[in-house]
Amino acid sequence: MPLTDVAIRSFKPGPKVAKKSDGGGLQLWVMPSGSKLWCLAYRDSQGKFKKLSFGAYPEVTLAKAREKREAAKVLLASGLDPGQHKKTEKAHKAIAEAHTFALIAAELIDKKRRDGRATATLEKTEWMLDFALPVIGSRPIKEITAPEILGVLRSVEVRGRYETAKRLRAVIGEVFRYAISTTRADTDPTFHLRGALTSPKVTHRAAITEAKALGGLMRAIDAFQGQPTTIAALRLMALLFPRPGELRLAEWKEFDVENAVWTIPASRMKMRREHRVPLKPLG
């Protein structure tokens, strides 16, 4: 006879475990301690008798226990063991919860470091992530949603830091794409946030585009009364267009005057690849 809530509440503990059946293998075990536990008795595909716990009454109601019984029947009909299925789901959940945004972001930074990325680049990425980690760092990466990320970006944007918010979205997206490539995430929520942020206003800097004006610049450099090394650097900047850091740390051994080539080592290049710059006659 199926159980009722009235009957369940009336069951009193005895010296031994009392098993009350609801049918279909679902049982309520009344323990000597007074607790009441739901269990499902079933046979697996090999005919072996097993039991599966559904939790305690009244936390797990009679209706909920019956739902769990029916779900187990579906699994059995499909040739699956409900008990093993529960263990697998629990393991998957534990793994997903361990794969937090902070953990995967740290892995990505380590990978960039092994790839030889510049220290300044790594520090900038870590600085960006510091905006996000207090909010979503401890969250399993699979569970993070676009609205959560938008909240992080808005907290930066509201300070008027539009460019930083834009770059932060890109960095967070990079973490998600790394998680996808390592099979720990399925989608990149930042993709859905395109167009959600205020576009930063770009201030274009004046550029010399006429030969006459360029000549004036070169004459001004020649007339400059500063350090000889500064004058040489200004001339080379105008002729070769290197990044300031590439030129500032240059050494004489990098310059092959005979073949008119300046070889910048990979350690000083942004992309960590050796770069060869042809030297012009005035260089």
C-alpha positions in Angstrom: 0.0 0.0 0.0 1.5 3.4 -1.0 2.7 5.6 1.8 1.1 8.9 2.9 2.5 11.9 4.8 0.1 11.2 7.6 1.3 7.6 7.9 5.0 8.6 7.6 4.7 11.1 10.5 3.0 8.4 12.6 5.9 5.9 12.3 7.8 5.5 15.6 11.3 4.2 15.9 11.9 0.7 17.3 14.9 -1.4 18.3 15.6 -2.3 14.7 15.4 -0.6 11.3 11.8 -0.7 10.0 11.4 -0.7 6.2 8.1 0.8 5.0 7.4 0.2 1.3 5.8 2.7 -1.1 6.0 0.4 -4.0 8.3 0.1 -7.0 11.3 -0.5 -4.8 10.9 2.8 -2.9 11.3 2.3 0.9 11.3 4.5 3.9 13.7 3.2 6.5 12.7 4.2 10.1 15.9 4.1 12.1 16.2 3.3 15.8 17.5 6.9 16.2 14.2 8.3 14.9 15.5 9.5 11.5 13.6 8.4 8.4 15.6 7.7 5.3 14.5 7.1 1.7 16.0 4.2 -0.1 15.4 2.6 -3.5 15.9 -1.2 -3.7 16.7 -2.4 -7.3 18.6 -4.9 -9.3 21.2 -3.8 -11.9 21.6 -5.2 -15.4 23.5 -8.1 -14.0 20.7 -9.0 -11.6 22.7 -7.9 -8.6 20.6 -6.4 -5.7 21.5 -2.8 -4.8 20.1 0.1 -2.9 20.2 3.9 -3.5 19.8 6.6 -0.9 17.5 9.5 -1.7 18.0 11.5 1.5 16.1 12.0 4.7 12.4 12.8 5.3 11.0 15.5 5.6 13.8 17.3 3.8 13.1 15.0 0.8 9.3 14.9 0.6 7.2 11.9 -0.4 6.5 13.5 -3.7 10.2 14.2 -4.3 11.2 10.7 -3.4 8.7 9.3 -5.9 10.2 11.6 -8.6 13.6 10.2 -7.8 12.2 6.6 -8.1 10.8 7.3 -11.5 14.0 8.9 -12.7 15.9 5.8 -11.5 13.5 3.6 -13.5 14.2 5.6 -16.6 18.0 5.0 -16.1 17.4 1.3 -15.5 15.3 1.0 -18.6 18.3 2.5 -20.5 20.6 0.0 -19.1 22.3 2.4 -16.7 22.9 1.8 -13.0 21.2 4.6 -11.0 23.8 4.3 -8.2 26.7 4.5 -10.5 25.1 7.4 -12.4 24.7 9.3 -9.1 28.4 8.8 -8.3 29.4 9.9 -11.8 27.3 13.1 -11.6 28.7 13.9 -8.2 32.2 13.5 -9.5 31.5 15.7 -12.5 30.0 18.4 -10.2 33.1 18.2 -7.9 35.4 18.7 -10.9 33.4 21.5 -12.2 33.4 23.3 -8.9 37.2 22.9 -8.6 37.6 24.6 -12.0 37.1 28.2 -10.9 37.7 31.3 -12.9 40.7 32.2 -10.7 42.3 28.8 -11.1 42.0 28.9 -14.9 43.1 32.5 -15.1 46.3 31.6 -13.1 46.9 28.7 -15.5 46.6 31.0 -18.5 49.1 33.4 -17.0 51.5 30.5 -16.4 51.1 29.4 -20.0 51.8 32.9 -21.2 55.0 33.0 -19.1 56.1 29.7 -20.5 55.4 31.0 -24.0 57.9 33.8 -23.2 55.5 36.7 -23.1 57.0 40.0 -21.8 56.9 40.7 -18.1 55.1 44.0 -18.7 52.4 42.1 -20.7 51.9 39.6 -17.9 51.7 42.3 -15.3 49.1 44.2 -17.3 47.0 41.0 -17.7 47.2 40.3 -14.0 46.3 43.9 -13.2 43.2 43.6 -15.5 42.2 40.3 -13.9 42.3 41.9 -10.4 39.1 43.8 -11.4 37.3 40.5 -11.9 38.7 38.0 -9.4 37.0 39.4 -6.3 33.6 39.0 -7.9 33.9 35.8 -10.1 37.2 34.4 -9.1 35.8 31.7 -6.8 32.9 30.8 -9.2 33.1 27.5 -11.3 33.8 28.8 -14.8 31.0 26.7 -16.3 28.4 28.5 -14.2 29.5 32.1 -14.8 26.9 34.0 -16.9 27.1 37.0 -19.2 25.2 39.2 -16.7 27.8 38.4 -14.0 30.6 39.5 -16.3 28.7 42.6 -17.4 28.4 43.5 -13.7 32.2 43.4 -13.4 32.6 45.5 -16.5 30.1 48.0 -15.4 31.9 48.5 -12.1 34.9 49.6 -14.1 33.0 51.6 -16.7 31.1 53.6 -14.1 34.4 55.2 -13.1 34.8 56.6 -16.6 37.4 54.0 -17.5 35.9 52.9 -20.8 39.1 51.7 -22.4 40.0 49.6 -19.4 36.5 48.0 -19.4 36.9 47.2 -23.1 40.2 45.6 -22.5 39.0 43.7 -19.4 36.2 42.1 -21.5 38.9 40.9 -23.9 41.0 39.4 -21.1 38.1 37.7 -19.5 37.2 36.3 -22.9 40.7 35.0 -23.3 40.4 33.1 -20.0 37.1 31.5 -21.2 38.6 30.5 -24.5 41.5 28.9 -22.8 39.0 27.0 -20.6 37.2 25.9 -23.7 40.4 24.7 -25.4 41.2 22.6 -22.2 37.6 21.1 -22.1 36.6 22.9 -18.9 34.0 25.3 -20.4 31.6 25.1 -23.3 31.0 28.8 -24.2 32.5 32.2 -23.9 29.9 34.5 -22.3 31.8 37.7 -23.3 30.8 37.0 -26.9 27.3 38.1 -26.0 28.5 41.4 -24.5 29.7 42.9 -27.7 28.2 46.4 -28.0 27.2 46.5 -24.3 30.0 48.8 -23.2 30.5 52.5 -23.9 33.0 53.0 -26.7 36.1 55.0 -25.6 36.7 58.2 -27.4 39.9 57.9 -29.4 42.2 61.0 -29.4 44.3 61.0 -32.5 47.8 62.4 -32.1 49.2 64.8 -34.7 51.5 63.1 -37.2 54.0 64.5 -39.7 52.9 63.5 -43.2 54.7 66.0 -45.3 58.4 65.9 -46.4 58.9 69.6 -45.5 57.7 69.1 -42.0 59.8 66.0 -41.5 62.8 67.9 -42.6 62.0 70.5 -39.9 61.8 67.7 -37.3 65.2 66.3 -38.4 66.8 69.8 -38.2 65.3 70.3 -34.8 66.8 67.0 -33.6 70.2 68.0 -35.1 70.0 71.3 -33.2 69.1 69.6 -29.9 71.7 70.2 -27.2 71.0 67.1 -25.1 73.0 64.0 -24.4 74.6 62.5 -27.5 72.8 59.1 -26.8 69.5 60.9 -26.7 70.2 62.7 -30.0 71.2 59.4 -31.6 68.0 57.7 -30.3 65.8 60.5 -31.7 67.4 60.1 -35.1 67.0 56.4 -35.1 63.4 56.6 -34.0 62.6 58.9 -36.9 64.4 56.6 -39.4 63.6 53.1 -38.2 60.3 53.4 -36.2 61.2 51.0 -33.4 59.3 50.8 -30.1 61.0 53.0 -27.5 61.8 50.0 -25.3 63.4 48.1 -28.2 65.7 51.1 -29.0 66.4 52.2 -25.4 67.9 48.8 -24.5 69.7 48.2 -27.7 73.4 47.1 -27.6 76.1 47.6 -30.2 76.5 43.9 -30.8 73.0 43.9 -32.3 74.0 46.2 -35.2 75.7 44.6 -38.2 77.0 47.8 -39.9 78.7 45.9 -42.7 75.4 44.3 -43.8 73.3 47.3 -42.6 71.0 45.2 -40.4 69.9 45.7 -36.8 68.8 42.4 -35.2 66.5 42.9 -32.2 66.6 39.8 -30.0 63.3 38.0 -29.2 63.6 38.8 -25.5 62.9 42.4 -26.2 60.2 42.0 -28.8 56.5 42.2 -27.9 55.7 38.9 -29.7 58.9 37.3 -28.5 60.3 36.7 -32.0 63.6 38.0 -33.3 63.2 41.0 -35.6 65.6 42.2 -38.3 65.5 45.9 -39.2 67.3 47.1 -42.4 69.5 50.2 -41.6 69.0 53.1 -43.9 72.1 55.0 -45.1 71.6 57.8 -42.6 71.1 55.2 -39.8 
